[in-house]
Amino acid sequence: MTRARLFLTGIRAEGRHGARDGEKDQPQPFVVDLDIEVDAPRDSIDATADYRGVTEAVREIVEDGSFDLIEAMADAIARRISSFPHVGQVTAVVHKPNAAGRLGIDGVAAGATVVAGE
């Protein structure tokens, strides 16, 4: 069986997340990058992860969930995507662009890796 890696980058969504007072009052932007290992037994669209379904699942978690930490959001995203057919492992990286400006740095991000079935 062939293992392949899919990279979905720049999945944008807005959500109400944050640990500080007021951060959950208004939606703010988040950007998610995924590194997905899939079992690709043949050259067929139904033999890999469905990009549309993956993207929809990510946006649903960001838009409908509520997390204090982007680390927890990354873990929730990785766990959800690891349940998709043909997925063996997922690394999700969540970027919080608005946090960077307040800190005077280029970016704030957190990642989580989940192996399917664990």
C-alpha positions, -999 to +999 in steps of 0.1 A: +000+000+000+012+035-009+013+062+018+010+097+004+009+131+021-017+158+013-010+194+023-041+217+026-029+252+035-046+284+042-080+271+053-096+304+065-125+307+090-136+330+117-145+320+152-148+330+188-117+317+206-092+329+232-083+329+268-083+366+275-112+388+284-132+399+253-115+376+228-147+356+224-169+386+220-164+390+183-154+365+156-117+367+147-098+352+118-080+318+120-060+300+094-055+262+094-028+242+076-030+204+074-005+177+067-025+145+061-009+111+056-033+089+036-033+053+024-035+056-014-039+020-027-048+031-063-051+061-086-087+069-078-104+099-061-123+076-038-090+061-025-079+093-007-093+119+018-120+141+003-106+177+003-140+193+004-151+172+034-119+179+052-122+217+046-158+217+057-149+199+089-121+223+097-144+253+092-171+238+113-148+233+142-134+269+139-168+285+134-190+265+158-165+256+185-152+276+214-116+271+226-095+290+250-062+277+235-053+273+198-035+242+209-068+227+219-084+237+186-055+222+167-060+189+186-098+189+179-092+195+142-065+168+140-088+143+158-117+150+136-097+147+103-081+115+116-115+099+115-118+103+078-115+072+056-079+065+043-063+089+068-034+075+088-021+106+105-029+143+107-009+173+118-030+205+121-015+239+126-038+267+137-026+303+130-041+332+150-032+363+129-046+390+151-026+378+182+007+385+163+002+422+159-006+427+196+027+410+205+048+427+178+057+393+162+051+379+127+028+351+138+013+329+165+005+293+157+001+259+175+000+224+161-011+189+170-005+155+155-030+126+158-025+091+145-058+076+133-073+051+158-055+065+188 
